[in-house]
Amino acid sequence: MSHNASGALICYGTAFMISSQVIMNIGMCLKLLPCLGITLPFISAGGSANLCIYLAVGLVMSVYRFNRENSLENLNLYGVLTPFTE
């Protein structure tokens, strides 16, 4: 969850873009929708479409990185001590 409105709008817009492209492409393949030429995200080989999807996912990851809390987590895995353990 984003702490500001612009980050939330980026995340919601990316989710809407990916889900609408998936629904349209699957609908075209099932012959429920007319053929529009929209690529299936992360699967089809459309150059500019893939570039837009990867840029949008990068923005979402940037929003997540900016909004996460800066608290150290306990990384004690199977008895391995790290500098971050308390």
Secondary structure, 3 states (H helix, E strand, C coil): CCCCHHHHHHHHHHHHHHHHHHHHHHHHHCCCCCCCCCCCCCCCCCHHHHHHHHHHHHHHHHHHHHHCCCCCCCCCECCECCCCCC
